[in-house]
Amino acid sequence: MEFDVLLSFLAVAVALTLMPGPDLLFVMTQSVIQDKWAGIFTAVGLCTGLLVHITAATIGISAIIYQSSVIFSIVKFAGAIYLFYLAWQAFKHSGSKIKTESRPKRSRFSLFKKGIIMNVLNPKVSLFFLALLPQFVQQNAGSVTGQMLALGIVFMVQAFIIFSIVSIFSEKVQQWLLQNEWLMKRINIVEAFLLTAIGINVAFSGK
């Protein structure tokens, strides 16, 4: 692949990742509620989920999902239900002040799993890659499949780097929140509303 094409793709990828979408907001929320490592573990999960969609787009499964309204709806509503479940879990813990001590490793692993499931159960992510990657494929640059996979990995790596940086800076906000007990007691409500909003967006999204 030509370097200028790869550079153009990277610029587009960074711009799309920096947009205030569900993934970025979820990473920020976890970093504020717990610490930067919670955000980073969430980012690892989200990016692992991206790998599933990148592979799907590369081998054409995304096209099958797009053509089948039934499959698209099943995956879409499964993702929405899972997000509503996470929102309910967050809402149940509202009203109690968030503790900032180190969380056990399984809590971070749980965030990793949540990140994977959130992305895997969102069929629009596969369709996003199915629409984006072919635009940067060069017919004279070798295997189309190989190029799409390489572009997908570039997207995944830059997304992880940006999410990690966001996690580090978001943790700094926590120090300000610690001085505001009223906000600290209601941060879980903010998380619940955020997850509900993402779930509604997934549930009512079209192809």
Contacts in CASP RR format, 6 or more apart in sequence:
PFRMAT RR
TARGET T0000
AUTHOR 0000-0000-0000
METHOD contacts of the structure
MODEL  1
MEFDVLLSFLAVAVALTLMPGPDLLFVMTQSVIQDKWAGIFTAVGLCTGL
LVHITAATIGISAIIYQSSVIFSIVKFAGAIYLFYLAWQAFKHSGSKIKT
ESRPKRSRFSLFKKGIIMNVLNPKVSLFFLALLPQFVQQNAGSVTGQMLA
LGIVFMVQAFIIFSIVSIFSEKVQQWLLQNEWLMKRINIVEAFLLTAIGI
NVAFSGK
1 138 0 8 1.000
1 141 0 8 1.000
1 147 0 8 1.000
1 150 0 8 1.000
2 138 0 8 1.000
2 141 0 8 1.000
5 136 0 8 1.000
5 138 0 8 1.000
6 136 0 8 1.000
6 151 0 8 1.000
6 154 0 8 1.000
8 136 0 8 1.000
9 136 0 8 1.000
9 151 0 8 1.000
9 154 0 8 1.000
9 155 0 8 1.000
10 154 0 8 1.000
10 158 0 8 1.000
12 132 0 8 1.000
13 154 0 8 1.000
13 155 0 8 1.000
13 158 0 8 1.000
13 159 0 8 1.000
14 158 0 8 1.000
14 162 0 8 1.000
17 24 0 8 1.000
17 155 0 8 1.000
17 158 0 8 1.000
17 159 0 8 1.000
17 162 0 8 1.000
17 163 0 8 1.000
18 24 0 8 1.000
18 162 0 8 1.000
22 118 0 8 1.000
22 198 0 8 1.000
22 201 0 8 1.000
23 46 0 8 1.000
23 118 0 8 1.000
23 119 0 8 1.000
23 159 0 8 1.000
23 163 0 8 1.000
24 163 0 8 1.000
24 166 0 8 1.000
25 194 0 8 1.000
25 198 0 8 1.000
26 42 0 8 1.000
26 46 0 8 1.000
26 115 0 8 1.000
26 118 0 8 1.000
26 194 0 8 1.000
26 195 0 8 1.000
26 198 0 8 1.000
27 39 0 8 1.000
27 42 0 8 1.000
27 43 0 8 1.000
27 46 0 8 1.000
27 163 0 8 1.000
27 166 0 8 1.000
27 167 0 8 1.000
27 170 0 8 1.000
28 166 0 8 1.000
28 167 0 8 1.000
28 170 0 8 1.000
29 190 0 8 1.000
29 191 0 8 1.000
29 194 0 8 1.000
30 38 0 8 1.000
30 39 0 8 1.000
30 42 0 8 1.000
30 111 0 8 1.000
30 167 0 8 1.000
31 38 0 8 1.000
31 39 0 8 1.000
31 166 0 8 1.000
31 167 0 8 1.000
31 168 0 8 1.000
31 170 0 8 1.000
31 171 0 8 1.000
31 174 0 8 1.000
32 170 0 8 1.000
32 171 0 8 1.000
32 173 0 8 1.000
32 174 0 8 1.000
32 177 0 8 1.000
32 187 0 8 1.000
33 98 0 8 1.000
33 187 0 8 1.000
33 188 0 8 1.000
33 191 0 8 1.000
34 100 0 8 1.000
34 103 0 8 1.000
34 107 0 8 1.000
35 100 0 8 1.000
35 102 0 8 1.000
35 103 0 8 1.000
35 171 0 8 1.000
35 174 0 8 1.000
36 167 0 8 1.000
36 168 0 8 1.000
36 170 0 8 1.000
36 171 0 8 1.000
37 108 0 8 1.000
37 167 0 8 1.000
38 103 0 8 1.000
38 107 0 8 1.000
38 108 0 8 1.000
38 111 0 8 1.000
38 167 0 8 1.000
39 111 0 8 1.000
39 163 0 8 1.000
39 167 0 8 1.000
39 170 0 8 1.000
40 163 0 8 1.000
40 164 0 8 1.000
40 167 0 8 1.000
41 108 0 8 1.000
41 109 0 8 1.000
41 111 0 8 1.000
41 112 0 8 1.000
42 111 0 8 1.000
42 112 0 8 1.000
42 114 0 8 1.000
42 115 0 8 1.000
42 163 0 8 1.000
42 167 0 8 1.000
43 159 0 8 1.000
43 160 0 8 1.000
43 163 0 8 1.000
43 164 0 8 1.000
43 167 0 8 1.000
44 112 0 8 1.000
44 160 0 8 1.000
45 111 0 8 1.000
45 112 0 8 1.000
45 113 0 8 1.000
45 114 0 8 1.000
45 115 0 8 1.000
45 116 0 8 1.000
45 119 0 8 1.000
46 115 0 8 1.000
46 116 0 8 1.000
46 118 0 8 1.000
46 119 0 8 1.000
46 159 0 8 1.000
46 163 0 8 1.000
47 156 0 8 1.000
47 159 0 8 1.000
47 160 0 8 1.000
47 163 0 8 1.000
48 112 0 8 1.000
48 115 0 8 1.000
48 116 0 8 1.000
48 119 0 8 1.000
49 115 0 8 1.000
49 116 0 8 1.000
49 119 0 8 1.000
49 120 0 8 1.000
49 125 0 8 1.000
50 119 0 8 1.000
50 125 0 8 1.000
50 152 0 8 1.000
50 155 0 8 1.000
50 156 0 8 1.000
50 159 0 8 1.000
51 153 0 8 1.000
51 156 0 8 1.000
52 116 0 8 1.000
52 119 0 8 1.000
52 120 0 8 1.000
53 62 0 8 1.000
53 119 0 8 1.000
53 120 0 8 1.000
53 125 0 8 1.000
53 126 0 8 1.000
53 128 0 8 1.000
53 129 0 8 1.000
54 129 0 8 1.000
54 133 0 8 1.000
54 148 0 8 1.000
54 149 0 8 1.000
54 152 0 8 1.000
54 153 0 8 1.000
54 155 0 8 1.000
54 156 0 8 1.000
55 61 0 8 1.000
55 149 0 8 1.000
56 62 0 8 1.000
56 65 0 8 1.000
56 126 0 8 1.000
56 129 0 8 1.000
57 126 0 8 1.000
57 129 0 8 1.000
57 130 0 8 1.000
57 133 0 8 1.000
57 148 0 8 1.000
58 133 0 8 1.000
58 145 0 8 1.000
58 146 0 8 1.000
58 148 0 8 1.000
58 149 0 8 1.000
58 152 0 8 1.000
59 145 0 8 1.000
60 130 0 8 1.000
61 126 0 8 1.000
62 126 0 8 1.000
62 127 0 8 1.000
62 129 0 8 1.000
62 130 0 8 1.000
63 130 0 8 1.000
64 71 0 8 1.000
65 71 0 8 1.000
65 72 0 8 1.000
65 75 0 8 1.000
65 123 0 8 1.000
65 126 0 8 1.000
65 127 0 8 1.000
66 72 0 8 1.000
66 127 0 8 1.000
66 130 0 8 1.000
66 207 0 8 1.000
72 123 0 8 1.000
72 207 0 8 1.000
75 121 0 8 1.000
75 122 0 8 1.000
75 123 0 8 1.000
76 121 0 8 1.000
76 122 0 8 1.000
76 123 0 8 1.000
76 124 0 8 1.000
76 202 0 8 1.000
76 203 0 8 1.000
76 205 0 8 1.000
76 206 0 8 1.000
77 203 0 8 1.000
78 121 0 8 1.000
79 117 0 8 1.000
79 118 0 8 1.000
79 121 0 8 1.000
79 122 0 8 1.000
79 199 0 8 1.000
79 202 0 8 1.000
80 199 0 8 1.000
80 200 0 8 1.000
80 202 0 8 1.000
80 203 0 8 1.000
82 117 0 8 1.000
82 118 0 8 1.000
82 121 0 8 1.000
83 118 0 8 1.000
83 195 0 8 1.000
83 196 0 8 1.000
83 198 0 8 1.000
83 199 0 8 1.000
83 202 0 8 1.000
84 195 0 8 1.000
84 196 0 8 1.000
84 199 0 8 1.000
86 114 0 8 1.000
86 195 0 8 1.000
87 191 0 8 1.000
87 192 0 8 1.000
87 193 0 8 1.000
87 194 0 8 1.000
87 195 0 8 1.000
87 196 0 8 1.000
87 199 0 8 1.000
88 192 0 8 1.000
90 188 0 8 1.000
90 189 0 8 1.000
90 191 0 8 1.000
90 192 0 8 1.000
90 195 0 8 1.000
91 188 0 8 1.000
91 189 0 8 1.000
91 192 0 8 1.000
93 188 0 8 1.000
94 185 0 8 1.000
94 186 0 8 1.000
94 188 0 8 1.000
94 189 0 8 1.000
94 192 0 8 1.000
95 185 0 8 1.000
95 186 0 8 1.000
95 188 0 8 1.000
95 189 0 8 1.000
96 185 0 8 1.000
96 188 0 8 1.000
97 181 0 8 1.000
97 184 0 8 1.000
97 185 0 8 1.000
98 184 0 8 1.000
98 185 0 8 1.000
98 187 0 8 1.000
98 188 0 8 1.000
100 174 0 8 1.000
100 178 0 8 1.000
118 198 0 8 1.000
119 125 0 8 1.000
121 202 0 8 1.000
122 202 0 8 1.000
124 202 0 8 1.000
124 205 0 8 1.000
124 206 0 8 1.000
127 207 0 8 1.000
129 152 0 8 1.000
129 155 0 8 1.000
133 148 0 8 1.000
133 151 0 8 1.000
133 152 0 8 1.000
134 148 0 8 1.000
136 147 0 8 1.000
136 151 0 8 1.000
137 144 0 8 1.000
137 147 0 8 1.000
137 148 0 8 1.000
137 151 0 8 1.000
138 147 0 8 1.000
141 147 0 8 1.000
177 183 0 8 1.000
177 184 0 8 1.000
177 187 0 8 1.000
178 184 0 8 1.000
END
